[in-house]
Amino acid sequence: MGNFSEYSVKRPITILMAVLIVIILGTVSLTKLKKDLFPSINFPVAVVSTTYMGASPEEVEMSVTKPLENSLATVSNIKSIESISQEHSSLIILKFNQSTNMDSAMIEIRENLDMVTSYLPDEIGNPMIMKMNPEMFPIMNFSFALHSKDINETTILMQDKILPRLERIPGVATITLSGAAENKVHIVLEDEAIHDLRNTYGIEVSKEMISGILKGQNFSMPGGYLNDEGTDYLVRVGDQLKDIEEIKNLPILVMPQKTITIDDIADVKMVNEADQSYSKVNGEDAITLTIQKQNNYETTEVVESINRELDKIRKDYEGVEVVVLLDQAKYINQSISSVTHNILIGGALAILILLLFLRDLKPTFVIALAIPISVMAAFSMIYFAGITLNVISMGGLALGIGMLVDNSIVVIENIYRLRVEGKPAREAAVIGARQVGGAITASTLTTVSVFLPIVFIEGLTAEIFKEMALTISFSLLASLIIAVTLVPTLSAKMLNKNQQATREHNSLDFVKRIYTSILKFSLKHKVIILITSILVFGLSIYLSMRVGTEFIPTTDEGQITVNVEMPKGTEFEETAATLDDLVNELIKLEDIDTVGAKMGGGFLNFNIGGSKDSGTINIILKEDRKQTTNQISSIIRNLTENYKADITVEASNSSMGMMGESGISISVKGHDLEKLEEIATDLETLLKNTEGTTEIDNGVSKTSPELKITVNKESSIAKNLTIAQVYMRISEMLKTDDTVSAISINGRDYNITVKDAVNTKNNVDIEAIENLPFKYTNPVTQIEETILLKEIATIEIADGFGTINRIDQSRTISVSSQIEEGYNIGKVGQKVQKQLDTYDLPSGYTLELQGEQQQINSALIDLSLALILAVVLVYMVMAAQFQSLVFPFIVMFTIPLAFTGGSLGLFITGTPISVVSAIGFIILAGIVVNNGIVLIDYINQLKEDGMSTYDAIFEAGNTRLRPIVMTALTTILALSTMAIGFGEGSESLQPMAITAIGGLVYSTLLTLIIVPVIYAGLDRFRKTNR
């Protein structure tokens, strides 16, 4: 490093140009960096969805789910298989190892499915595969309404004018509408006309016949290419219907006497189904738009483009009212802006500390330059590494901002010391940088080395914090280069021959005298000091464990989602009335700004069976709210207790919700569903009796009322009837009106539905089923007779299973609960686990505590291994620096000191241990050894110059006191704003800052005591045993 410093002092213009290049590259890189809330995370989950219309959950499980699970279980890198079998559909969720290449996995999934789908019943639909991705989630959700216009007029404007403008915006992938008035073409068969046709011509016209004609005639497809005299023609066969008149005039029978058209036997009309859609904002009808972006587009840019287009739409169309219900870009900008402010404030506080200690603007300016130049260098490297600007990467800069001046402080302090001794400025600059070059290089490498395990470990934790590790490493390496090049160069120029070095201040002399007294006492009572430190370390660990654990801190985004699930089969009108009542109650709450409600499940709702019995309410809270989002969620839970519906209330936590489950989850596995439900009910009671639980769900799906028809095989075969024939008659009787085709009129598509004159299904009751007649030929008399269904079958009402869940091919029920405000998952999880340990579980059944607690345990195990590896790497770097195996061992004693302070910091602030705080402990392992390295390095130098061990310890302690305190204070104050939690999104990194500050405060104070004590003890031991 000495050569670098000497070269820099001799060639100041070269250094200046290099600095300018770094600033230019950093500025350009900053303008090109993409912004996001969190790092891009590999989300190794795929979903296989398969329809089996009309099938019960048991039939779906047996005929669809099990065969597909068996086939998919052999896919490479699969971690677990979960499935949901429900009416009409099967949903299989495949979870893979974190490092899995999902593109390859999707190909393998399709190949495995192709091998088994040909053996499935014909009624089963083709399995649909979907790769889950955080970018699938909506980036924006807003309502659209026209003042003084009904929903029909609003829908026409939306579909004709507004939607095309929004879809043309670069980066917009899909836009989903809710609450729009849908028009359909209804073809309603007329019984009298069909009866006349049957009597007059003997022709039977049915709904199926008309549907088939429409499908066959409303057809246009390319048939191939034809080459005629050198010209290629695309041959297109058929022609699609263009308007309702064409539908009416479509012939269904051509006879010599007459051509029969659809108009002759049916009423063809356009029907508005606005009364069957529900979407409201603050109680008023509105169309809700949900927007997803394309991959590789920046969320903030796409949302900004949408907002600009909405501003134009407001100007172009009078009375347009747009209410934003979800804006990911707003929270991203607020969070990054918050972290940026913390960086600026932290940097300013660090510079203020320098000025207070140095009391001279010139050296303060020299050291302070390390901050912006290191940050600019980091931005350049971040850009080329493909990292985005997000809360985590910016948090890395915020964490490192106070450390960026550490190396420069040590260098300039040493240069000052040499100036005091009378050396010329240029010579002092070169020698001063050379003397501490090895120590600051080692200290920087120890800090950087603790991040290597984070980069190389697998799992979600590594995915999240890899960018932070790289960002801190980039900035610290840049600060090291600045310390040995720019700082000596500026010191040689600014500290000219006529300038004296700063004088020691009376206040610092006072501190040194106190320190010397404490050090003398400690050296005389080494055993007492060491034992006390160990006891405090153990106490701090015990206290920190009492505050509990959580996976990742929740952020208060001011959004709440309320999911409403009515009893199975609830009609549209009843669900709408319940939603209306809920919305009216919610609007009255003081801190609520906007309430948006729509019929149906939330995003990624895979329920195939319809959505008339469920609804979703999105709540936006006021920015100046008096209560937290969690507190308001509790109020809403109390408010909804008496509704005859299952209502869950969740505080939104952005895309971090994709990172895993929240709250307590107990999985019970076994074969018999009724026994599983019995166990689940017991566990529900167990959770209710556990302090700190709320929103308890026993996992038992709602039963679906069934009319169970058991055909007597002997009685039916005696009448020449089979179960299959009975099924076909009943199926035809209950058949719903399906969309058979579509027509495009003036550029707008309309579905075509064929209906009987009387909706048969809605007029069928149990009595009609019981008295369903079947004709058969009497084998004795050979006369055709009639028998009723109830004479050959047992018909009874029963409860069928709503859904059947499976995990790793075993039937499973998951009992879950959320954590009440003021509690955390760790403390509540421990109480639950104790009760589970005493629960008498029947043979053949297993249960496991999963959910967030499982994620915490897995992540903390990974981070513990990373911490051990980090400590080993720190030791190896120091051993290489000191060329000794003993001196690094002395410095390693500062790591428990840091952990003591970090644990006490978490306990004092009541902050649970989390993945974020665990990262703070890993970072501490690399930071706190720096002071010990600088101290021991100088002790060794003094001993080489002939000083005794004790004299060298006192001299080094007093000489390095100021730089050690300065480096600690700059880092502590730089992190203070993050620890306090200023601004949106700051909660995400707050535990890390608290851990780091606690560790730095405690370890800095004791490093100056413990390291000399251990050094003196080992030195005495070595001399005694020579």
N, C-alpha and C positions, 0 to 999 in steps of 0.2 A: 504493500500500500504506500510505502514511502516513496517509491518511484513515481507513482501516480501523482502524489502531492508535489513532488519536486518538478515534474513535468508541467503540472497545472500552474505553479507559481511562475515558471519561466515563460509560459505561453498563455497569458491571460486572454488574448483575443480569441484563441482557439476555443477556450472554455466558454467565452461569451457566445460564440457562434453555436456551440453545441447546445447551450442552454436555450438559445432562440429557436433552434430546430425542434427541441423537445416541446417548447411552448406552442409552436405552430402546429406540430403533429397532434399534440393533445387537444388543441382547440378544434381542429378539423375533425378529429375522432369523436369529440364530444357532440358535435352537430350531427354526426351520422349514427350515433348509438341509438338503438331502439329502446323504448321505454316499456316496462311491464311491471305488474305488481310483484310477481315472484319469478324465480328462475324457471326456464323451460324444463319441465319434469317429464321423464319417461313414465308413462302411466300404463303398466303392463297388464291391461285387462281387456278381454274380449267378451262379447255377448252374442249368444246364439238364440234367436227368437223363432219359434215355430208355431203356426196356428193349427188348431184341430177343432173346427167349428162344431158346436153342439156337444162336445165331449165334456164329461165331468172331470174334476181334478184327479180322481183315481184312474180314470181311463187315460188321461193325458200322461200321468206318471208312468203307467204300465206300457202304453203303446208308443210314447214319444220320448219322454225324459230318460228313462232307463236305457233304452238302446243307444240314444245319442251320447249319454254319459259314458257308457262302456267303450264306445268308439273314441271319444275325445280324451279319455283318461291316458291314452298312449302318446298324446302330443308332447313333444320335447319341451323341457324346462317348465312344465306346468307345476304350480305351487299348490293350488286347491281348486276344487270344482264345487260351485254352489248352484242350486237350481230351485226354481219356483214352478210348481205345476198348479194351474188354476183353470177355471172354466175357459174353454176355447183356446188355451195357449200354454206353451212351455217356454220358460226362460232359463237359460243356462249361462252362468257367469264364470268365466275362466280367468283365474288369477295366476300370473306367471312370475318367475324370478325377476328382480329389478333390472338385470342386465340383458334380458331377453330382447332379441331383434323381433319386434312385433310384426314387421312385414313378412318375414319368413314364417312366423307362427301362424299368420292368417292364411298363408298358402297351405300349410300343413293341416290346419283346421278344415279347410275346404276339401282337401283330399280325403281326410278321414270321414267327413260327412258324406261325400260322394259314394263311399264304399258301403254305407248303411242305408241311405235314404231310399234306394230302390227296393228294399225289403219292407218299408213302412207301408201302412194302408194308403189307398189312393186318396182318401179324404184329407190326409195330412198335407199341409202346405209345404212348400220348399223352405228349408231352414235359411233364415237371413242372418248373416254375420255382420257384426259391427265392432270396429276397434274403438275403444274408449279413448278420448283425448281431451285434455283440459280446454283445448280451443273449441271443442264442441259446445261448450257452455255459452249462453247468450252474453253478448257484450252490452246490449242495450234493450230496454223494454219500456215502451211508453204508450199512452192512450191517445186516441185521436177522436175528436168530436167536432161537430158543426153546430154553432149556436143557433137555436130555434129551428133546427132541422131534425127529422126523425132518423132512425137507424138505417132505413132504406135509402134515403137520399145520401146519407153519409157513406154508406157502402158503395154506392155508384161512383161517387167522387173518388173514394179510396181506390177502388179497383181500376177505374178508367184513367185517372190522372196522377194520384199520389204514389201508388205502389210502383208503377214503372219508373218514376223519377228516383225513388229510393233504391230500386234494384240495380239501376245503372251506376251507382256510386262504387268506385274501385274498392275492393276489399270486402264488399257485402256478399255473403254466400247465400243465405236463405232468410226469408222473412215469413214468419208464421202469423196469421191473423186469428184473433179470437173475438167472438161477438159480432162478426159481420153477418148481415142478413143474406142467407143463401137462397137462391131461386132454383127450383127444379122443374123439369117437365114431367107432369104426372099424366099417365095414360090410364084412365079409370074405366074398366070394362063395364058395359051396361047389360045387366041380366036379361032385360026384356028383348034387346036386340039379338043377344046370343041365343035366347030361347026361340025366337022367330026363325033364326037361321037354322037351328037344329030341326025345327018342325017342317020348314019349307024345303030345305035341301038335304037334310039328314047329315049335316056337317057339325062336328063338335069343335068349338073354338075355346081354347083355354089360355090362361095367363102364360103358361110355358110356351105355347105355340107362338103367341105374339112376341114374347121375349126372344125366341129363336129367330123369328123373321127380322126383328130389329137388328140383332147382332149380325145376321148374315147380309142384310141389305145396306146397313149404314157402315160401309166398309170401303177402304181405299188403301192399297198397298202396292209398292213397286214389285214387279215380277221379274225384273232383270234388264239386261241391255240387248238392244237389237242394232246390228250394223247394216245399213242400207246405203249403197253407193258411197262408202267412205265416211258416212256420218253415223255416230253412235247415238241411239235414242234410248232413253230410260222408259221402259214400258211400265205404265202404272195402270192397274186394274181397279175398277170400281169408282164410286163417287159417294161422298158423305152427304148426309142430309144437311140442309142449310137453314131451314126455319121450321116453325111449327106447321105451316101449311103443307110442307112436303111430308111431314110425319102423318098428318091427317089423310093425305092423298096416297099414302103408301099402300099398294095393293097387297092383300093377304090371300085372296082367292080369285082366280080368273075362270069364269064359267061362260058358256055360250050366251046364257040369258043376261048375265050381269057380272061386273067386276066388283068384288067386295073390298072396300078399303078400311083402314083403321078407323076412319071417321064414322063409318057405318055401324061399328060395334063398340065404340068407346068415346069417352069425353076426353079430349086432349087439351090441356091447359097449363099455363105457367103458374106455379104456386110459390108464394113467398113463405119461407120458414123462419122468419125473424123471431117468432115467438118461441122457437126451440133453441135459441142461442142466448147466452148470458155472459155479459162482460160489462162491469160498471166501475167507475172511479168516483169516489166520494158520493156514492148513491145514484149517480147519473149514468145513463147508457153511454157507452163509448166502445170503440173498436180498439183492441189491444194488439200492438205489434211487438213481436219478439224477434230480435235480429242476431244472427250468428255471422261471424266473420270468416273469411277464407284464411287458410294457413299461410304463414309467412308475411302476413300483413300486421302492422302495428295497431294494437287496440286503440290507442289514443288518436292516431291519425284517422282511422275509420270513423270513430265517434265524432271527431271534430268535423269531418266531411258531412256526416249525417246531420249534425246540428246546424251547419251552414245551409244545407238544403232545406231543413225545417224552417229556418228563418225566412228563406225565399218563399216557401209555401205559405207561411203566415201573411206575407205581403201580397201574394198572388190571389189568395182566396179569403174573403172577408168572413169573420166568425170562426176561424179555425182555432181550436183549443187543444194544445198538446201538454200532457202532464207526464213527466219522466218518472218512471217507477224503478228503473235500474239503470245506472250509468257507471260501468266499470272504469271508464277513462277518468271520470271525476275523482274516484277514490285513488286510482293510480297516481294521478298528478298531485293530489293532496298528500299522499304518503311520501312520494319522492321529494316533494317540496319540503315536507316536515323534516326528513332526514337531512336534506341539503341545508336547511336553517340550523339544524343541530351541528352540522359540520362547520358552518361559518362561525357560529357562536363558540363552539369548542375551540376552533383555531384561534379566535380572538382572545379567549381566556388564556390559552397556552402562551400566546405572545405577551399578554399582560403579565403573566407570571415571570417571564424572562426579563421584562423591563423592570419589575419590582426587585428582582435579584441582582441584575447587572447594573441597573441605574445608569445606563448609557445607551443611547439610541443606536449607535453604530454597530456594536456587537449584537444587539437585539435584532437589528435589520438583517445582519448576515445570517443569523440562525433562522429567523422567520422566513427567509427566502426558501428554505428547505421545504416548507409546506406546499406552496402553490406549484413549485417545480416538480416535486415528487408526485403530486396529484395529477398534473398534466402528463407526466411520464406514465402514470398508472392508467389514465384514460386511453393513451395510445396502445398500451399492451392489452387492455380490456377489449378494445375494438378488434385487434388482430386475433385475440383468443376467442372471439365470437360470443362474448358475454354481453348481456343486456343491462341497461340501467334499471335496477329494481331495488326493492327495500333491502334485500339481502346483500347485494353487491355494494350498494351505497352504504349499508351498515358496516361493511368491511372498511370502507374509507373513514367513516365516522369513528370506528374503533381505533383505527391506526393513525388518525390525525394528530393525536397528542404524542405518539411515538416517533413521528417523522422528524422531530427536532432532537431526539435523544442523542443520536450519533453526533450531530453538529454541536450540541452542548458539551459533550465530552471532549471533542476536538478543540473547540474554542477555549474551554477552560484550561486545557493543557497549554495552549499557545499563550494564554494570559499568564500562566505560572512561569513560563520561560521568559516572558517579557519583564516580569517582576525581577527575575534573576539578571536582567540586563542584556539579554540577547537581542540582536537587531530583528526588526519585524519579519523580513523575508526568511531569515534563518530560523526564527521561532516558529514561523508558519510551517516550514518543511519538517523540522525536527518534532514539533508538537504533534503534527498529524501522523508522523512515522511511529512515534512512541505508543500511541493508543490505537493505531491502525489494526493491529492484530486483535486487540480486545473488542473493538466495536464490530469488526468482521465476525468474530465468534459470536458475539451477542446477537447480531442480526441473523446469523445462520441458525442459532438456537430457536429464535422466534419463528423463522420461516419453516424450520424442520418440523415443528409440531403440527403443521398443516398437511404434511405429506401423508400421514395416515388417513386424514379426512378425504383427501383426493382419491386414495386408492381403495378405501373400504366400499362395500356395496350397500345398497339399501336406500330407502327414501331419505334418510338423514344425510347421507353423502350427496344425494342429488340436490338437496336444498342448500347445503352449506359449502359445496365445492366452489361456487363462485365467490363466496366471501373469503375463503382461504386463498384463492388466486389473487383477489383484489388486494388484500393486506400484504401478501408476499411481493406483488409488483411494486407497491408503494414503498415498502421497507427497503427493498433492494435499491430502488432509485434514491432513497434518502441516504443510504450508505455511500453510493457513488458521489452524491453531492457533498457529503461530509469530508471526503478525502480529496475532492477536486475543487469545488467552488468555494468552500469555506476557507481553505488555506490561501487560495488566490485572493479573495476579498480581504482576508485578514492582513495579508502582506501589503495590500494597497491602502487599506483604511486605517490600520494601526501603524502610522508612520513613526519615524524616529523621534519626533517631538512629542509624541503622545505617550503618556505613562499608562500603565495598566491600571485597572480599577483597584481601589483600595478595599481592604476588608472593612466591613461595616461593624459598628459596635454591636448591633443586634446579632449578627452572625457570630461574633466573638463570644457573646453571652451563650448562644446555643452550643458552640463548640466546648465551652467550659462545662456545661451541663452534660454534654455527650461524653466528654473525657471522664467525668466522675462516674457516670453510669457504666462506662466501659471498664474502668478500674475495678468497680465492685463486681461486675460480671466475670471478669477474668479470675478473680479470687474465689468466686462461688460458681464454678462451671457446672457442677452436677445439679445444683438447685435450679439454675437457669434452664438447663436442658430438660429436666424432669417436669418443670412447670410448663414449658412449651409443649411437651408431649401430652400432658393432661388437658391443656386448653384445646389442643388439636382434637383429642377424643371427644371432649365436651361439645365442640363446635359441630362435629359430624352428627352427634346425637341430636342436637338442637335443630339442625337443618332438616333431619329426617322427620321431625315432628310437624313440619309445615306441609307435608304431603308432596304429591307429584302431579304433573300434567304433561301432556305430550308437547303441544305448542301453545303459547299464550293466545287467548282469544282477543280479537280486536273489536272495538266498539264502532261499527260502521253505520249505526243508526237505521238499520233495516231489520224487519221481522217478517217471517213467513208463517202463516196460519194455514194448516191443512185440515180440511173438513171432510170427514167420511161418514155418510149417512148409512142407515141399514140397507142391506142388499135389496135391490128392486124398488127403491124409493123413486117416485115419479119426479119428473123435471120440476113441476110446480112447487112441490114440497121442498126440494133442495134449494130452489131459487128463493123461496120465502125464508128459509133458515139463513141463507147468505145475506139476504137483505137485512134481516134482524141483527145479525152479527155486525155488519158494516155500520148500521145506525148506532149501535152501542160503542163501537170502536172510535167513531168520529168524535164522540163526546169527550174522549180522554184528552187531557190537557197537552201532552207532549207529542201527540200524533199530528202529522201534517197532511199526509195523503193516504187514502185506503183504496187499493185496487183489488177487485174481486172478479174471478172468472170461474165458469163451470169446468169441471174436469180436473185431472191431476196436474202436478207441476211438470217442469221440464224433464224429459226422459221418462215419461210415464208409459210403461209397457203394457198396461192393462188393455187387453183386446176387447173385452166384453162391454165396452161403453163407458160413459162418464157422467151419466145423469145423477148418480148417487154420490158424487164427490165434488169438491171445490177447493180453490186455492185463493188465499187473500194475502196480498203483498202490502206491507205497511212501511211507509217512509216517515221517520221521526223528524221533529224539528231540530235544526242545527243548534239552537240555543236551549235545548231541553234541560230540564232540571234534574232528571233521573237518567240512569244508565239504561242501555238497551236491555240488559238482563233484568233489571228491576221492573221495567215496563212489561217485559215478557211474563214475569211472575204475576203482575196485575191482570194481564189478559187471561192467563190460565185460571185465575180465580173467577174472572168474569164469565168464562165459558163452561164452568163446571156443571151447570144444570141443563145444558142442551142435550137433546136426545141424539147425539152424534159423537163419534170419536174425533176429538179435536186435539191436534198437537201444535205447539207453539215453539218456534225455533228462531233464535237470534242469528241472522245471516252472518257468515264469516268468510265471505268472498270465495275464491277458488281453492282456499286452503281446506275447505270442506271436502274436496276430492281426495285429500291426503289420508283420509281414514275416518273410522267411526268415532263418535264422541259419546261419552257417558259409559255406563256399566252395561255389559252384555253377557248373559250366561247362556251358553249353548248346551242343550240337552239332546243326546242322540240315543236312538233306539228304534225298534221296529213297529210296535203297536202304537198307532196314533192316539187312541183313547188314553193309554197309559202315559204317553208323552204329555197330553193335555192335563192329566191329573198332576203330574210332577210340576208342570209349568205353573199351575194354579198355586201349588205349595210355594214355589219360588217367588211368585208375585206377592204372596203374603210376607215372605221373608224380606223382600225389598221394601215393602210398605212399612215394615217395622224397623228399617235401618235409617238412622238419622242422616239427612243430607240428600235423599233421593226424591225425585219428582218425575212427572210424566211417565209413570210406570206402565209398561205394555207387556202382558203375559205371552205375547207371540201367538196366541191361539187365534187363528183366522176366523173371521165371521162365518158362521154357518150359512149355507145357501139352502133355502127351503126347496125340497124336491118332492115331486109326485112320483113315487116309486111303483112301477108296474112290473109285477113278477108273473110272467105267463106260465100257466101250468102246461108242461110239455105233453103230458098224456092226453089232457082234454083238447089241446089245440091240434095235435096230430090226428086225433080222431075226427076232427072237422076239416082235415086236409089243410091246416094252417100251420105256418112256422113262425118263430119269433121274428125272423127277418121281415115277413109280410106284415106283421103287426106294426113293427117299427116303421116301415115305409108308409103305412096309412097315417100313423100319428105324425110322422115327420112332415108329410104333405099337408096335413091339417094345420100344423103350427108354423108352417114356413113363412118367413118374413118377406117383406117386399125388398128385393135387391135392386141395386142399380144395374141395368142391363146394357146401357150404352150411354153415349154423350153426344151433344150437338154443339156446334160453335155458331153463335149468332153475333154478328158485328164484332168479331174478335174476342167474344167472351164465351167461356165454356159453361154448359149446363148439363147436369146429369139427367138421364131419362129413367123413370121408374114406372113399371107396370103394376097396377093394383087391381084387385077385385072390387066389385061394386061395394061390397061390405068387407071391411078389414076382418078377414076370417079369424085371425089370431086373437084379436081383441074381443071377439064374441064367443070364444071358447072358454068353458069353465070345466070344473072337475066332473060335474054331472054329464056334460057332453062327452067327455072322455069315457066315462063309465058306460054310457049308452051308445058308444060308437059301434055301428052294425057291421058285421062281416057276413058275406054270403058264402054258402058252401053247398055242395051237392050231397044230399043224404045217401050214404052208401046202400041203404036197404031199399028205400022207396025211389031212389034216383030222382028225387024232386029237389029243386033249389030251395034252400031254407036260409033263414037269417038268425045269427046268434050275436048277442051283445058282448062287448069286451069284458064286462064285469063277470060274465058267466065262465070265462076261460082264464081269468087273470085275477090276481090279488092287487088291489090298488090302495096305497096308503101314503099318507104324508110323512115325510121324514126330513131330518136335517142332514144335508151333505156337507162335506168339508169345503171351506172356502178356498184354501190353498194348501198345498203340501210342499214343505221346504225340505231340501236335502243339502248336506255338506259332505263332500268326499264320498258320495254315493250311499250315505246313511240318512234316514229320515231324522229331521232336526226341528226343534222348536227353540227359538231364541227369545229369552225373557230379558227385557231391557229397561233402562231408566236413564233419565238425564240427571245432571248434578244440580242441586239447588244453589241459588245465589249465596255466596259466603262459604261454600265448601269446595273441595277439589277432588279430583278422581282418585288420588293416592290415598287420602284419609278414608274416603267412603269405600274404596276398593278393599282396603285392609279389613274393615268391619264386615263387608260382605263375604270375603274369603274365610274369615273365622267362622261365620255361620254355615258356610258351605261345607267346611271341614267336619262339622258335626251332623250334617244332614244324612239321613238313612236312605241311601239310593238303592232302588231295587236292582237285583242281579240282571245283567244284560243291558244296562243303561249307563251312560257316562255323561258327565257334565264338565264344562270348562269355562272359566272366567275369561272372556274375550273382550272385544271392543277396544277402547282407548288404553286400558290398562295393559293389554297384551302388546300394543304398539310401543308403549312406554318401556316395558321390560325388554323388548327386542332392541329398541334403539339404545337404551342405556347399556346393554351388554356390548353392542357394537362400539359405542363411544368409550366404554371402559377399556376395551382392547386397543382402541385408537390412542387412549391416554397412556397406557403402558408402553406402546410402541413409541409415542412421542417422547416420553421420559427417557427411554433408551437412546433415541436419536440425539436428544439434548446432551446426554452424558458423552456420547461418542464425539460430538462436535467439540465439546469442552476438552475432552482428552486429547484430541488432535491439536487444539490451541495450546494447552499447557504442557503437552508432551509428558503427561503424568496421569496415572490412574487414581492418585490420591486427591489432588486438588479439585477435580470435578466432583468427587464424592462430597467434599466440603460444601460446594455450591449447591449440590442437590438438596441439602437440608433446607434451602429457602423455599422449595416447592411445597412441602407440608405447611410452611408458614403461610404461603399464599392460599392454600386450600382452607386453612383455618379462618383467614379473613374473609374469603369468599363465602364460606358456610355461615359465618356470623352475619354477613351482609344479607343473605337470604332469610335468615331467621329474624333479624331485627325488622326487616321490611315486610315480613310475612309472605315472601315470594316462594311459591312451590318450586321444587326441583323439576326441571324440564329439559328437553333436548337443547334448548337455547342456552340455559344456564350451564349445562354440561359442556357445551362448546366454550363457554367462558372459562371453565376450569382448564380445558385443554390449552387455551390461549395463555392463561396465567402461567402454565408450566414453561412456556417459552419466554415470557416477559420477565418474570421475577428473577431468573438466574442472571439477567444482564448486570444488575447491580453487584452481585457476588463476583461475576467475572471481572468487572472493572476493578473491584476492591482487591481481589487476590492477585490480579495481574500487577497492580502497583506495589503490593506488599513484596512480591517476588523481585520486582525491579529494585526496590530499596534494599532488600537483603543482598542482592548481587552487588550493590554499591558499598556494602560493608556494614550496614546497620544490623543490630540485633533484632531478633524476632519481635520482642515486645515494643521496641522503639519503632520498628517498621509498621507494626499494627496500629499504633497510636498516630503515627505520621500519615499513613495511608487513610485511616478513618477520618482524620480531620481534613485532609486534602480533598478526599472524594465526597465529603459530606454534602457540600453545596451541589455538585453536579447530580449526585444521586437523588437528593431531595427535589431538585429542579426537574429532572426527567420524570420522577413519579408524579409531581404536582401537575405538570403539563398534560400527562396522560389522564390523570384523575379528573381534572377540570374539563378536558375535552370530552370526556364521557358523561359528565354531570347532567347535561341537558337530556341525553338519551336515557339516563337512569331515572330522572324525574318523570319522563314520559310526556314531553311537549309534543303536541301536534298529532294528526291522524296517522295511524299505523305504527306509532312509536312503541306501542305495547308489544309488538312482535319481538323486538330486540332488547327490551327493558331488562329482563332477567340477566342477560349476558353482561350488560353494563354494570348492573348492581354487583354481580359476582366479581367482575374485574376490578371495580373500585374497592370493594371490601378486601380483596386479596392484595391489591397494591398498597393500600393504607397500612394494613397490618404487617405485610412482609417487608415493606420499606423501613418501617420503624425497627423491626427486629433483625433484619439482615445486617445492619451495622453493629448488632450485638452478637447474634448467634454465629455468624461466619467467623469473626475474630476469636470467639470462644472455642469453636471446634478446631480452627486453624492452630491456635496456641496449644490445645490439648494434644492434637496429633503430632505437632512439632516436638513437644516434650516427650511423647511416647516414642517417637523415632530416635531421639537422642538417648533416651534411657536404654533402648534395646540395640544400640549399635555395638 
